Amino acid sequence: MAETMEALNEADTTPLVYVREVAGADVLAGIDETEIREHGISIGESDTLYAVHTEDGTRMAVFSDRSHAFAAARYHGAEPVSVH
């Protein structure tokens, strides 16, 4: 996430990012089985997670808590907005 935010910050504007709910099953579908084992990822298919996306819709990060998603976006210099 940091590298992507740095690239967005080069435009001298505060980048806008979107925070939205995402199902654990959707996140798991995009993760390779090897990564799950190697990193000890523990996500249930029915878990509600919160993803941070760039303006073009690219998912940058996933958090288990909405407030952490907002805090991380702000920490990296972005202006987070909620998407329902």
Backbone torsions as a table, in degrees:
resi	resn	phi	psi	omega
1	MET	NA	-39.0	-176.6
2	ALA	-61.1	-44.5	-179.2
3	GLU	-63.2	-40.7	179.6
4	THR	-66.2	-42.6	-179.8
5	MET	-64.9	-38.6	178.2
6	GLU	-61.4	-41.5	178.4
7	ALA	-64.1	-40.4	178.6
8	LEU	-67.7	-34.8	-178.2
9	ASN	-70.2	-18.7	180.0
10	GLU	-63.1	-16.4	-178.6
11	ALA	-80.2	3.2	-179.4
12	ASP	60.5	24.8	173.9
13	THR	-130.9	158.0	176.5
14	THR	-78.7	116.8	-178.8
15	PRO	-69.8	144.0	176.6
16	LEU	-94.0	131.4	175.0
17	VAL	-126.4	156.2	-176.8
18	TYR	-113.2	135.4	176.5
19	VAL	-111.7	125.2	179.3
20	ARG	-141.7	155.4	176.2
21	GLU	-68.1	145.2	175.8
22	VAL	-143.9	140.2	-179.8
23	ALA	-74.3	144.0	176.6
24	GLY	-54.9	-37.4	179.7
25	ALA	-60.7	-38.4	179.0
26	ASP	-67.1	-39.5	178.3
27	VAL	-67.0	-45.9	-179.8
28	LEU	-61.2	-32.9	179.8
29	ALA	-64.3	-24.5	-178.4
30	GLY	-98.8	5.8	-178.7
31	ILE	-112.8	133.1	177.8
32	ASP	-69.2	142.0	179.5
33	GLU	-54.1	-36.4	179.9
34	THR	-63.5	-42.5	178.5
35	GLU	-62.1	-40.7	180.0
36	ILE	-59.4	-46.8	-179.9
37	ARG	-68.4	-46.7	-175.6
38	GLU	-65.1	-36.6	-174.8
39	HIS	-102.4	1.2	178.1
40	GLY	61.5	36.2	-179.2
41	ILE	-66.1	130.1	-179.2
42	SER	-124.4	91.0	179.4
43	ILE	-128.0	129.1	175.6
44	GLY	-88.4	147.8	-179.1
45	GLU	-59.2	-30.1	-178.6
46	SER	-93.0	1.7	179.0
47	ASP	-65.9	145.3	171.9
48	THR	-99.7	120.9	-179.3
49	LEU	-117.7	173.8	-178.2
50	TYR	-130.3	120.4	-176.7
51	ALA	-105.5	143.1	175.0
52	VAL	-102.9	127.0	-177.7
53	HIS	-123.3	147.7	172.4
54	THR	-74.2	173.2	-179.4
55	GLU	-59.8	-29.0	-179.7
56	ASP	-86.7	3.1	176.0
57	GLY	95.8	0.3	179.4
58	THR	-70.3	125.6	177.6
59	ARG	-74.9	126.7	-178.2
60	MET	-103.5	-34.3	-176.0
61	ALA	-159.7	158.6	178.2
62	VAL	-131.7	137.2	-178.3
63	PHE	-129.2	155.0	178.1
64	SER	-83.6	-9.3	-174.5
65	ASP	-136.9	133.9	-178.6
66	ARG	-60.4	-42.9	-177.4
67	SER	-65.4	-33.2	176.8
68	HIS	-68.9	-36.4	177.5
69	ALA	-62.5	-44.6	178.6
70	PHE	-65.6	-44.0	-179.2
71	ALA	-62.9	-42.4	179.8
72	ALA	-64.4	-41.6	178.7
73	ALA	-61.3	-46.2	179.4
74	ARG	-64.5	-40.8	179.3
75	TYR	-57.8	-35.7	-178.9
76	HIS	-91.4	14.5	171.7
77	GLY	85.6	16.7	-178.7
78	ALA	-105.6	162.5	174.8
79	GLU	-106.0	104.1	-177.9
80	PRO	-82.3	142.8	172.9
81	VAL	-130.9	149.1	-178.5
82	SER	-84.3	138.8	175.3
83	VAL	-117.5	129.8	-177.7
84	HIS	-101.1	NA	NA
